[in-house]
């Protein structure tokens, strides 16, 4: 059966599929219908933070599915309450709202920001975001994603959006002072925008500006959260304290789950009927969220991930030295790395295909950047195998073009 042809016949073409029909995920690997294994180095776009079918997560999933699969938000949901408490313990004091995805988390944040604006004596409207940022595709937040290919000419909610360059504190202050926005929303590491980490100084000074001008500081941790950069949330590297934290992807252990953490002072603004969703939080997703935190915070998963990420970065940096300038730059944090190549978009896509043939799944962002989002469980021997394959593929190219 040709699943690619069936996909093209019955599924809307919103993604360019890789020619892999997945039969199973096991450990750090995806296995196709023919039994071929692929080392998964972008983990469902940062979702499978602990790899596939992690034994502890599967155990907790089985325990929960024997109890109940769904319960209305009109009843108490023990896994969700427990997870909310633990997220607060490891971030800021306040309360949690759960949805199903990152886009829903951002939608909830926009509504919460509006609620806060209405409670202020000083009129403030709109949200500041960074150039090339990504905060979702839904109509309510699409203008917050500063990539023309995504926001295009779709209709959007009518609230001001201000764009500024990352690391430009002077430009940011100009907007905060004269445009009077309500909030600043940032990814600590721009993901889709090219794996661009924000400096500790920029985050700290941006926080000071927000406090000075009475602007909410919001951190989009949808891709960077759950230990991906070495701390549970990436903002924690800078020692800042956000007013709102968005999370999704890795928190659900492979199931849909997202939401936000609202700091004390904002956490009572939503009242019954102001916002909601039928499925968020799924008891299954919340149970897996608790299991993810168990592994990260109580079973050395975070520490192991940091060590594995250091090894991957060291091997990539060694390869860069040997690459004869084919690797222009390596940037990112933890298990969120971008490898900028001296090659055209077509050449990088070809490299991705060659690596796929060799059993290595990598993602591409911004055309010429290999985006690596490996699981925290990546082993040294798996890193070594990937580096060898990448080095051989780069060596097979002259001026970026494969010659064999």
C-alpha positions in Angstrom: 0.0 0.0 0.0 1.4 3.4 -1.0 0.6 5.6 2.1 2.2 8.7 0.5 -0.2 8.5 -2.4 -3.1 8.0 0.0 -2.0 10.9 2.1 -1.9 13.2 -0.9 -5.3 12.0 -2.0 -7.1 12.4 1.4 -5.1 14.8 3.5 -4.9 18.5 3.0 -1.3 19.4 2.0 -0.5 21.6 5.0 2.9 19.9 5.6 5.6 18.6 3.3 5.8 15.0 4.4 9.0 13.0 4.7 8.7 9.6 3.0 8.4 7.6 6.2 5.4 5.6 7.2 5.7 5.2 11.0 4.9 1.8 12.4 6.4 2.3 15.9 8.4 4.6 18.2 10.8 3.0 20.6 13.4 4.7 22.7 15.1 7.4 20.6 14.1 5.8 17.4 11.2 5.7 14.9 10.7 2.5 13.1 9.0 2.5 9.7 6.6 -0.1 8.2 9.6 -2.0 6.7 11.4 -2.3 10.0 14.0 0.4 9.3 15.1 2.4 12.3 15.7 6.2 12.3 17.3 8.1 15.1 14.7 10.8 15.9 16.6 14.1 16.3 13.6 16.4 16.2 11.2 14.4 18.4 7.9 15.4 16.8 9.0 19.1 16.9 10.1 19.1 20.5 7.3 17.0 21.9 8.9 13.6 22.7 11.3 15.1 25.2 12.0 11.6 26.7 12.0 9.7 23.4 9.3 7.3 22.4 7.4 4.8 24.6 9.4 5.7 27.7 8.8 2.8 30.1 7.8 5.0 33.0 5.5 7.1 30.9 3.8 4.0 29.5 3.3 2.6 32.9 1.6 5.8 34.1 -0.5 6.0 30.9 -1.7 2.4 31.5 -2.6 3.2 35.1 -4.6 6.3 34.1 -6.4 4.7 31.1 -7.8 2.0 33.4 -9.4 4.7 35.5 -11.0 7.1 33.1 -10.2 8.8 29.7 -12.2 12.0 29.9 -14.1 14.0 32.5 -15.8 17.3 32.1 -14.2 20.4 33.6 -17.3 20.6 35.8 -15.7 17.9 37.9 -12.4 17.7 39.8 -9.5 16.1 37.8 -6.9 14.8 40.2 -4.0 14.4 37.6 -4.6 18.0 36.4 -4.7 19.5 39.9 -1.5 17.6 40.8 0.3 18.8 37.7 -0.8 22.4 38.2 0.6 22.3 41.7 3.9 20.9 40.6 4.3 23.4 37.7 3.7 26.2 40.2 6.3 24.8 42.5 8.9 24.8 39.8 8.1 28.2 38.3 6.2 31.2 39.8 3.5 31.5 42.4 0.1 31.7 40.8 -2.4 29.4 39.0 -2.5 27.3 35.9 -4.9 27.2 32.9 -4.8 24.0 30.8 -5.7 23.7 27.1 -4.6 21.3 24.4 -1.8 23.0 22.4 0.6 25.8 22.2 -1.6 27.9 20.0 -4.4 27.5 22.6 -2.0 28.6 25.3 -1.2 31.8 23.4 -4.9 32.4 22.7 -5.6 32.1 26.5 -2.7 34.5 27.2 -4.1 37.1 24.8 -7.5 37.0 26.6 -5.8 37.2 30.0 -3.7 40.1 28.9 -6.9 41.9 27.8 -8.5 41.2 31.2 -5.5 42.6 32.9 -5.6 45.7 30.7 -9.2 46.4 31.6 -8.3 46.3 35.3 -5.6 49.0 34.9 -6.1 52.7 35.5 -3.7 53.5 32.6 -4.9 52.6 29.1 -2.6 50.0 27.6 -3.3 48.0 24.5 -1.4 45.5 22.4 1.5 43.1 22.6 5.2 43.5 21.7 6.9 40.5 19.9 10.3 39.9 18.4 11.1 39.7 14.7 11.0 36.2 13.3 9.2 34.9 16.4 6.6 32.1 16.3 3.6 32.1 18.7 1.0 30.1 16.7 -1.1 29.9 13.6 -4.7 30.4 14.8 -6.5 33.6 13.7 -6.4 35.0 17.2 -2.6 35.0 17.5 -1.4 34.7 13.9 -0.1 38.3 13.9 2.1 37.5 16.9 4.0 35.1 14.7 6.3 37.5 12.8 6.9 35.3 9.7 5.1 36.6 6.5 4.8 33.1 5.1 2.6 32.2 8.0 0.6 35.3 8.8 0.1 36.1 5.1 -3.1 38.1 4.5 -5.3 36.1 6.8 -7.8 38.1 8.9 -6.7 38.6 12.5 -8.0 39.8 15.8 -8.0 43.6 16.1 -5.4 44.4 18.7 -2.1 46.2 18.2 1.0 44.1 17.6 4.4 45.8 17.8 7.5 44.1 16.3 11.1 44.8 17.5 14.5 43.2 17.0 15.9 40.8 19.5 18.6 42.3 21.7 17.7 45.9 20.8 16.8 47.3 24.2 16.7 50.9 22.9 14.0 50.0 20.3 12.1 48.0 22.9 12.0 50.9 25.4 10.8 53.2 22.6 7.8 51.0 22.1 7.1 50.5 25.8 7.3 54.2 26.5 5.4 55.7 23.5 3.1 52.9 22.2 2.0 51.8 25.7 1.5 48.1 25.0 0.1 45.8 27.6 2.6 43.0 27.3 5.9 41.8 25.9 5.8 38.2 24.6 9.1 36.4 23.9 10.6 33.0 23.2 13.7 32.6 25.3 15.2 30.8 22.2 13.5 31.7 18.9 12.8 28.3 17.5 11.1 28.5 14.0 12.9 31.9 13.7 16.3 30.2 13.4 17.3 28.8 16.9 18.3 32.2 18.2 18.9 32.3 22.0 18.2 35.6 23.8 21.1 36.8 25.9 20.8 36.8 29.7 21.4 40.5 29.7 18.6 41.2 27.2 16.1 39.1 29.2 17.1 40.8 32.5 17.0 44.3 31.1 13.7 43.6 29.3 12.3 42.5 32.6 13.4 45.8 34.2 11.8 47.8 31.4 8.5 45.9 31.8 8.5 46.6 35.5 9.3 50.3 34.9 6.6 50.8 32.3 4.0 48.5 33.9 4.0 46.0 31.1 3.4 42.3 31.5 6.4 40.0 30.8 5.3 36.9 29.1 7.5 33.9 28.2 6.6 31.5 25.4 8.1 28.2 26.7 6.1 26.1 24.3 9.2 24.7 22.6 11.9 25.6 25.1 10.2 24.2 28.2 10.4 20.8 30.0 14.1 20.7 30.3 15.0 21.2 26.6 17.5 23.9 27.3 18.9 22.4 30.6 16.5 24.0 33.1 12.8 23.2 33.4 12.0 26.5 31.7 14.5 28.4 29.6 13.8 31.8 31.2 15.3 30.3 34.5 18.8 30.6 33.0 18.5 34.4 33.3 16.9 34.5 36.7 13.9 36.6 35.6 10.3 36.1 36.8 7.6 36.2 34.1 4.1 37.3 34.7 2.8 34.6 32.3 4.5 31.4 31.1 3.2 29.5 28.1 3.8 25.8 27.9 2.9 22.8 25.6 4.7 20.2 23.5 7.0 18.3 25.9 4.7 18.6 28.9 2.2 16.0 27.6 4.8 13.3 27.1 3.5 12.7 23.6 -0.2 13.6 24.1 -1.8 17.0 23.4 -1.5 19.3 26.4 -0.7 23.0 26.7 -1.6 26.0 28.9 -0.3 28.9 30.9 0.9 29.8 34.3 -0.3 33.2 35.5 1.5 34.8 38.4 -0.2 35.9 41.5 -2.2 39.1 40.8 -3.2 37.8 37.3 -4.4 34.4 38.5 -7.9 35.5 39.5 -8.7 37.5 36.4 -10.4 34.6 34.6 -13.8 33.8 36.1 -16.2 31.0 35.1 -17.3 31.4 31.5 -14.4 33.7 30.5 -12.5 30.9 28.9 -12.5 27.1 28.5 -12.1 24.0 26.4 -13.8 20.6 26.3 -10.7 18.4 26.4 -8.2 20.4 28.3 -6.8 19.0 30.4 -7.2 15.4 29.3 -6.6 13.2 32.4 -4.3 11.0 30.2 -2.2 14.0 29.2 -2.1 15.3 32.7 -1.1 11.9 34.0 1.8 11.9 31.5 2.7 15.4 32.4 3.2 14.3 36.0 5.2 11.4 34.7 7.4 13.7 32.7 8.1 15.8 35.8 8.8 12.7 37.8 11.5 11.7 35.3 12.9 15.2 34.9 12.8 16.4 38.6 13.0 13.2 40.6 14.8 10.6 38.4 17.8 12.7 37.2 16.3 13.2 33.8 17.2 16.9 33.8 20.8 16.3 34.9 21.2 13.5 32.4 19.8 15.6 29.6 22.2 18.4 30.4 25.2 16.0 30.2 23.9 14.5 26.9 23.4 18.0 25.4 26.9 19.1 26.4 28.3 16.0 24.6 26.3 16.7 21.5 27.4 20.3 21.4 31.1 19.4 21.9 30.9 16.9 19.0 29.2 19.4 16.7 31.8 22.1 17.5 34.6 19.6 16.8 33.0 18.8 13.5 32.6 22.5 12.7 36.4 22.9 13.0 36.9 20.0 10.6 34.1 21.0 8.2 36.2 23.3 5.9 33.7 26.2 6.6 30.7 24.1 5.5 29.2 24.7 9.0 29.0 28.5 9.5 27.6 28.6 13.0 26.2 26.4 15.8 23.7 28.1 18.1 21.1 27.3 20.7 20.9 25.9 24.2 20.8 22.4 25.6 18.9 20.0 23.3 17.8 22.8 21.0 20.5 23.5 18.5 20.7 25.1 15.1 23.4 24.2 12.6 23.7 27.0 10.0 25.2 25.6 6.8 27.0 27.4 4.0 24.6 26.0 1.4 21.4 26.9 -0.4 18.0 25.8 0.8 17.9 23.1 -1.9 21.3 21.7 -0.9 20.2 21.6 2.8 17.0 19.8 1.9 19.1 17.3 -0.1 21.3 16.8 2.9 18.3 16.1 5.1 17.2 13.5 2.6 20.6 11.8 2.5 20.7 11.7 6.3 17.2 10.2 6.3 18.4 7.4 4.0 21.1 6.7 6.5 18.6 6.5 9.4 18.8 10.0 10.9 15.8 12.3 11.1 16.6 16.1 11.2 14.4 19.1 10.7 15.1 22.3 8.7 14.1 25.8 9.7 14.7 29.1 7.9 15.8 27.2 4.8 19.5 26.6 5.6 19.5 25.7 9.3 19.4 22.1 10.5 17.2 22.2 13.6 18.1 19.6 16.2 15.6 18.9 18.9 16.8 15.5 20.2 15.4 13.7 23.2 17.1 14.4 26.5 17.8 10.6 26.5 20.1 10.8 23.5 23.0 8.5 24.1 26.7 9.2 23.4 27.0 6.4 20.9 23.9 7.8 19.1 25.5 11.2 18.9 28.7 9.7 17.6 26.8 7.9 14.9 25.0 11.0 13.8 28.2 13.1 13.8 29.9 10.6 11.6 27.0 10.5 9.1 26.8 14.3 9.0 30.6 14.6 8.5 30.6 12.1 5.7 27.7 13.8 4.0 29.4 17.2 4.3 32.6 15.8 2.9 30.8 14.3 -0.1 29.9 17.9 -1.1 31.9 20.5 -2.9 30.5 23.9 -2.5 27.5 22.3 -0.9 26.7 20.0 -3.7 26.8 16.2 -3.2 29.3 14.7 -5.7 28.6 11.0 -5.0 
